[in-house]
Amino acid sequence: MKVLVNNHLVERDEASVDVEDRGYQFGDGVYEVVRLYNGQFFTYDEHIERLYASAAKIDLVIPYTKEELRKLIESLVAANNIHTGNVYLQVTRGVQNPRNHVIPDDFPLEGVLTAAAREVPRNEKQFIEGGTAITEEDVRWLRCDIKSLSLLGNIMAKNKAHQQNALEAILHRGEQVTECSASNVSIIKDGVLWTHAADNLILNGITRQVILDVARKNGVPVREADFTLTDLREADEVFISSTTIEITPITHIDGVQVGDGKRGPITAQLHSYFVEEIVRSCGELAVAK
Ligand SMILES: Cc1ncc(COP(=O)(O)O)c(C=O)c1O
């Protein structure tokens, strides 16, 4: 397996980064996960726009143009022969010796890019059968719109879900539901799709944006607005979304069944619209055996 370290493709075992990299010491950096189907990127530009936007919000300069970055990522995908899989890429603020919270203004740090690509098949069983979730207080910072490397709040919530054999942790600030530890959450109530507005309290998922787009195009009413834990518990359908899990139904929350405990009809319909978008940009998907 080959990985990218700056503009070099190197064997995974031979790759190294500096111990005084600010990404390693402070979580000072940003990242993205981009998906490929049939060897083609899906919503690549949207992910890369968000990467540069996240970087700009923390005054981090990505040391490559978007064109240069695309060539590097394409070389990584080709070197690992990825068909259906994920590219993880991150850019840190770079190496600072000695360690100091203050970002030096007298000399620019060189941002450090690392990236890895892996084959990850679509989990069609999970798309249909769904998974369970717990609810958890959202204790993260107030800039969740930045796809930051610092993910302690997300990790602790996700791990708690895992310990309770649940797929995800649905986060809430008091009564208001925000998103999940590694995905966005939407509910269907009386035929209307509800999801938190794209503000500082959530990461504006690229998958979320595609779903809202196909919902609007196909006449599913959308409300981008706060909803409460009570709305969540009384929803007809609940689903979570992200680049890797596409649209995954949530069948139980804190042990209580959602609707009839099966993927709901609007969730299924939205997923078929979503797959049409994938097929449009990446070609037909292989049928699961
Ligand atoms: C906290 C959080 N929210 C939402 C998402 C969904 O974003 P996307 O659809 O762009 O993968 C992710 C994805 O990793 C995430 O970590």
The ligand as a MOL file (V3000), in Angstrom:
LIG
                    3D

  0  0  0     0  0            999 V3000
M  V30 BEGIN CTAB
M  V30 COUNTS 16 16 0 0 0
M  V30 BEGIN ATOM
M  V30 1 C -19.2630 15.1520 12.5130 0
M  V30 2 C -19.6440 14.8140 11.1130 0
M  V30 3 N -20.7920 15.2840 10.6220 0
M  V30 4 C -21.1890 14.9930 9.3680 0
M  V30 5 C -20.4250 14.1980 8.5350 0
M  V30 6 C -20.9000 13.8860 7.1490 0
M  V30 7 O -20.1490 14.5770 6.1830 0
M  V30 8 P -19.9900 14.0360 4.7080 0
M  V30 9 O -21.3680 13.7430 4.1930 0
M  V30 10 O -19.3590 15.1570 3.9740 0
M  V30 11 O -19.1500 12.8070 4.7650 0
M  V30 12 C -19.2060 13.6960 8.9980 0
M  V30 13 C -18.3690 12.8680 8.1280 0
M  V30 14 O -17.3190 12.4210 8.4800 0
M  V30 15 C -18.8070 14.0150 10.3130 0
M  V30 16 O -17.6350 13.5670 10.8100 0
M  V30 END ATOM
M  V30 BEGIN BOND
M  V30 1 1 1 2
M  V30 2 1 2 3
M  V30 3 2 2 15
M  V30 4 2 3 4
M  V30 5 1 4 5
M  V30 6 1 5 6
M  V30 7 2 5 12
M  V30 8 1 6 7
M  V30 9 1 7 8
M  V30 10 2 8 9
M  V30 11 1 8 10
M  V30 12 1 8 11
M  V30 13 1 12 13
M  V30 14 1 12 15
M  V30 15 2 13 14
M  V30 16 1 15 16
M  V30 END BOND
M  V30 END CTAB
M  END
